[in-house]
Amino acid sequence: MTRPAAIISSATLVLVAIIVAVSNPSLVGAASEAASGDSSEADNSLVRSHSPSLGPDDAPVTIVEFFDPACEACRAFYPLTKKILNTYPDQVRLVVRYTPFHGEVSETAIRVLEAARLQGVFAPVLEALLARQNQWAAHGRFDEAAILEIANQAGLDSAKAQEQLDSPEVQAVFEQDKEDVKANQIRQTPTFFINGEQLDPFGMQELVDAVQREVEELSEAGEDS
């Protein structure tokens, strides 16, 4: 390439970059992030930095559950996921993604859970809401007062929660999780991913077996290294 041609080509590239930056600045940010390699494991469509989790943050095995607090199947799976966490206290963590498939009742319960996360009482409030799910969400019945009462008994500051339920911070989490539900083509709750791989076939024993395999494989890999 001749020198004048090289100068023209460089000028053209600069002009294109300026046009892209003006028309869609998010593309520039995405490109910069990709170039720098700054794509945190805790900030993608499966695991966001805001996502509530149970278990150690540095656990080598991550279960992601797309979860609806009004879902009876989610309630049925909770004792199992809790047992898995107790079985592998150092190796496994559970990340919860909000999935409001049951309409207003789900949305209200999710907002209460998010307020509980902000207050540092997510786990006890989650357990209480699931244990008494039939009091606020059975057969399509929606009792917002019961949700707040149960959460308050589990440690939620109700007065503070009233300010948090419709706050921009909680709304942003709610909207982001809905986008991630679509991005991952989630069609039922619960849906599980183990270290990024969707659980398929789906089932309770299948979840137990998949987690056990992942723990054992990582343990063997660590011994060999």
C-alpha positions, 0 to 999 in steps of 0.5 A: 500500500502506498503512503497516501493510500495508507493515510486515507485508509487510516482516516477512513477507519477513524471516521467509521469509529467516530460514527459508531461511537456517536450512533451506538456508544454501547458497542464501543464499551462492549468492544473495549471490554472484550479487548481488555478481557474484563468480562467477569464470571459474575456478570453475564446472562447466567450470573449477574453481580446482583444475583443472590447466592447461597454458598461460598462465592469461590465455590468451584461448582455453581448451580444457577436456578431460574426460579419463581417463588410462586412455583410449586416445583421450585418449592419442591426442589428447595429442600434438595438444593439445600441438601446439596449445599450442605453435602458440599459446603465448600464446593457448591454455591447456588445462584438464584435468578428471578423468573416471574412466570406467575404474574403479579404474585411472582413479581411481588414476592420477587420484589420482597426477596430482593428487599430481603437481599438488600437487607442481608436476610435473603436466605431466611426470607426465601425459606419462609416464603417457600415453606408457607407458599400455600398461604399466599400463592396457592391455586392462583390466590394472591395475598400481598399482605401475607407475603410481607407478614411472612417475610417480616417474621423471617427478619425483613424490616417491613418499613424499610422494605416499603421504600425498597420494593419499587426503588430504581435499584430493585426495578433494575434487577427485576428488568435485568433478570427478565431479559436474561430469562429471555436470553437463555430461552427459559420456558419453565421453572425451575431450570438449572445450569451447572457450571454453565451447562443446562441440566438435561434431562431434568429431574431431582436425581439428575440434578444430584448426579450432575452436581456430584459428577462435576464435584468429582471431576474438578476434585480429580483435576485438582489432584492431577495438577 
